[in-house]
Amino acid sequence: MKVTGVFPLFLPLCRRFWPGRLAGLSVTLLKATALEAAILAGHLLLYPTGLTQERRCAALPAADGTARLPVRPGTPVVLLHGFIDNRSVFVLLRRTLAQHGGQRVESLNYSPLTCDIRTAAELLGRHIEEICERTGSARVDIVGHSLGGLIARYYAQCLGGDLRVRTLVTLGTPHSGTRVAPLADAHPIVRQMRPGSPVIEELAGPAPGCRTRFVSFWSDLDSLMDPLETACLEHADLDAQNVRVTGIGHLALPVHPAVAAGIREALDAPLPADPAADGLTVA
């Protein structure tokens, strides 16, 4: 199924001449398109607030005057945004995770001028080391939206980051590459997200002993994933679970309450993951 921008305009005609099943699908598509437009408008308003890196909490002094790291229960959660975006996309998800899980939640920015997934993954690794040192935690969890999930996967799978990353949750990430928007190939990092690119081929290669658990949320109305199933993570060496999300688009994945509940469940699940849970659906 492919989503086109003009399709909703023909909804009345479709409802007259199409069978009920297809008319119902068109209504779902119209709702998803309206939701994407509303989320985009809100995100454009919030975008300037996420241009800078977030402030880190200062360590509290101990009774003897020495520095003491703040104590938070649970594994720290790191949020990593997608292409030409920033941490403002996670405003609602960050609040939900902090309120329900009690974990320390941190959002990272990488430059919109980033031109290489490998370089971005190395930078992510340095950030993770700093977070572990500052919090005293041996491992972190990561939630990556779109390109952010691919960067985090490269770090965990190819740069030894599985020592640090306990669970990686990806939202609409093109694990096998996406063919959408061919005119965007002028940007080097977009070319790296194409099927068959060296980065995608490297990720498809063997990864024996990888200790990170992967949970991939993919939507049946994600217009940026072509084909849709590219957002599923299929790899013989990885502990991967795919969760299908129905009725919402790409921008809604970090915002939708049902997805947020699924993310919390994934982060709360003990290791190792139950293989029987693969193929879950979020409606």
C-alpha positions in Angstrom: 0.0 0.0 0.0 1.3 3.4 -0.9 0.1 6.7 0.5 -0.3 9.7 -1.8 -0.9 13.3 -0.8 -3.9 13.8 -3.1 -5.7 10.6 -2.2 -7.9 12.1 0.6 -9.2 14.8 -1.8 -11.1 12.0 -3.6 -12.7 10.6 -0.5 -16.4 11.4 -1.4 -16.1 9.8 -4.8 -14.3 6.8 -3.3 -17.1 6.3 -0.8 -19.7 6.3 -3.6 -18.1 3.8 -5.9 -15.6 1.8 -3.8 -16.6 -1.3 -1.8 -17.1 -0.7 1.9 -13.7 -2.1 2.9 -11.8 0.3 0.7 -14.0 3.2 1.8 -13.2 2.4 5.4 -9.5 2.4 4.6 -9.9 5.8 3.0 -11.5 7.2 6.1 -8.6 5.8 8.2 -6.1 7.3 5.8 -7.9 10.7 6.0 -7.8 10.7 9.8 -4.1 9.7 9.7 -3.3 12.5 7.2 -5.2 15.1 9.4 -3.3 13.9 12.5 0.0 14.2 10.6 -0.8 17.7 9.5 -1.7 18.7 13.1 1.4 17.2 14.5 3.6 18.9 11.9 2.0 22.3 12.7 2.6 21.8 16.4 6.1 20.6 15.9 7.0 23.6 13.8 6.0 25.8 16.7 8.1 23.7 19.1 11.1 23.3 16.8 13.0 26.4 18.0 12.9 25.2 21.6 14.9 22.1 20.7 17.7 23.7 18.7 20.2 23.7 21.6 21.3 20.7 23.7 19.2 20.4 26.9 20.7 21.4 30.2 22.1 18.7 32.4 21.2 18.5 36.0 24.1 19.5 38.2 25.3 17.0 40.8 24.2 17.8 44.4 26.9 18.2 47.0 27.2 15.5 49.6 27.3 16.2 53.3 31.1 16.2 53.4 31.3 18.7 50.6 32.2 16.3 47.8 30.2 16.0 44.6 27.5 13.4 44.6 25.8 12.1 41.5 22.0 12.4 41.4 20.3 9.1 42.1 17.5 8.0 39.8 15.9 4.5 39.7 16.0 2.5 36.5 18.1 2.6 33.4 18.7 6.0 31.8 16.7 6.5 28.6 18.3 8.4 25.7 16.0 9.9 23.0 17.5 10.4 19.5 15.6 12.4 16.8 15.3 11.8 13.1 16.6 13.6 9.9 16.5 17.4 10.0 14.8 17.4 13.3 15.8 18.0 17.0 14.9 16.9 20.5 11.6 18.9 20.5 9.9 16.0 18.7 10.1 14.1 22.0 8.4 16.6 24.3 5.3 14.4 25.0 7.2 11.1 25.0 9.8 12.4 27.4 7.2 13.6 29.8 5.4 10.2 29.7 8.5 8.2 30.3 9.6 10.4 33.2 6.2 10.3 34.8 5.5 6.6 34.5 8.9 5.1 34.7 10.8 7.4 37.0 13.9 7.0 34.8 16.4 9.7 34.0 15.4 10.7 30.4 17.8 12.7 28.2 17.3 14.0 24.6 20.3 14.3 22.4 20.7 16.6 19.3 23.0 15.9 16.4 23.6 18.5 13.7 21.3 18.8 10.7 24.5 19.1 8.7 25.5 15.5 9.7 26.4 13.7 6.5 27.5 10.2 7.7 25.6 7.7 9.8 28.9 6.2 11.0 30.2 9.5 12.3 26.9 10.3 14.0 27.1 6.8 15.7 30.6 7.5 17.0 29.4 10.8 18.4 26.4 9.0 20.0 28.9 6.6 21.6 30.8 9.5 23.2 27.5 10.9 24.5 26.5 7.5 26.0 29.9 7.2 27.7 29.4 10.6 29.3 25.9 9.8 30.4 27.0 6.5 32.0 29.9 8.2 33.8 27.7 11.0 35.1 24.8 8.8 36.2 26.8 5.8 37.4 24.7 3.5 35.2 26.5 0.7 33.3 23.9 0.7 30.5 21.3 2.9 28.9 18.1 2.4 26.8 17.7 4.3 23.6 14.5 5.4 21.7 15.3 6.5 18.2 12.9 8.0 15.7 13.5 7.4 12.0 17.2 8.1 11.2 17.9 8.3 14.9 17.1 4.7 15.2 19.4 3.8 12.4 22.3 5.7 14.0 21.7 4.1 17.3 21.5 0.6 15.7 24.8 1.2 13.9 26.4 2.2 17.3 25.0 -0.9 19.1 25.6 -3.4 16.3 28.8 -2.2 14.6 30.8 -0.1 17.2 30.5 -2.3 20.3 27.7 -0.2 21.7 25.9 -3.4 22.8 28.0 -3.2 25.9 26.2 0.0 26.8 22.8 -0.3 25.1 20.4 -2.6 26.9 17.3 -2.0 24.8 17.0 0.0 21.5 13.5 1.0 20.5 13.2 2.3 17.0 10.2 4.3 15.6 9.7 4.3 11.8 13.4 3.5 11.1 14.3 2.3 7.6 16.3 -0.8 8.7 16.5 -2.1 5.2 16.5 1.3 3.5 13.7 3.4 2.0 13.1 4.4 -1.6 10.9 7.4 -0.8 11.7 10.9 -2.1 14.4 10.1 -4.7 15.1 13.8 -5.3 16.5 13.9 -1.7 19.5 11.9 -2.8 21.6 15.0 -3.0 22.1 14.7 0.7 24.7 12.1 1.6 22.9 10.7 4.6 19.8 10.2 2.6 21.8 8.1 0.1 23.0 6.0 3.1 19.4 5.3 3.9 18.7 3.8 0.5 18.3 0.0 0.0 21.7 -1.5 -0.9 23.8 1.3 0.4 27.1 0.4 2.1 25.7 1.3 5.5 22.5 -0.8 5.0 24.6 -3.7 3.7 26.9 -3.4 6.7 24.0 -3.6 9.0 22.7 -6.6 7.2 25.9 -8.4 7.8 26.7 -10.9 10.6 26.4 -9.6 14.2 27.1 -12.6 16.4 26.9 -12.1 20.1 25.2 -8.7 20.0 23.8 -8.1 23.5 21.3 -5.3 22.7 17.6 -6.1 22.5 15.8 -4.4 19.6 12.1 -3.4 19.5 11.0 -1.9 16.2 7.7 0.0 15.9 6.4 0.3 12.3 3.2 1.8 11.0 1.0 0.6 8.2 0.4 4.2 7.1 4.0 5.5 7.2 4.5 7.4 4.0 8.3 7.7 4.5 8.9 4.0 4.5 9.0 2.4 1.0 8.3 -0.4 1.3 6.4 -0.2 4.6 8.1 -3.4 5.9 11.5 -1.7 5.8 10.8 -0.4 9.3 10.7 -4.0 10.5 14.1 -5.3 11.8 14.8 -8.8 10.5 18.3 -10.1 11.3 19.3 -13.7 12.2 21.8 -12.6 14.8 19.8 -9.9 16.6 17.2 -10.2 19.4 14.5 -8.2 17.5 10.8 -7.7 18.1 8.6 -5.9 15.6 5.5 -4.1 16.7 2.9 -3.1 14.1 1.1 0.2 14.7 -2.1 0.8 12.8 -3.8 3.9 11.6 -1.1 6.6 12.2 1.7 8.1 10.1 5.4 8.7 10.5 5.3 11.9 12.6 2.7 10.5 15.0 5.0 7.6 16.2 6.8 9.6 18.9 3.6 11.3 19.9 0.8 8.8 20.0 -0.3 7.6 23.5 -0.7 4.0 22.4 2.9 4.0 21.0 4.2 5.6 24.2 2.5 2.8 26.2 4.2 0.3 24.0 7.6 1.9 24.5 7.2 1.9 28.2 6.3 -1.8 28.1 9.3 -2.5 26.0 11.7 -0.7 28.3 10.2 -2.3 31.4 10.5 -5.9 30.0 13.3 -7.9 31.5 16.1 -9.4 29.4 16.1 -11.6 27.5 13.0 -10.9 25.5 10.4 -13.5 25.0 10.6 -14.6 21.3 6.9 -15.5 21.3 6.0 -11.8 21.7 7.2 -11.0 18.2 4.7 -9.5 15.8 2.6 -7.5 18.3 0.2 -4.9 17.1 -0.6 -1.5 18.6 -4.0 -0.1 17.5 
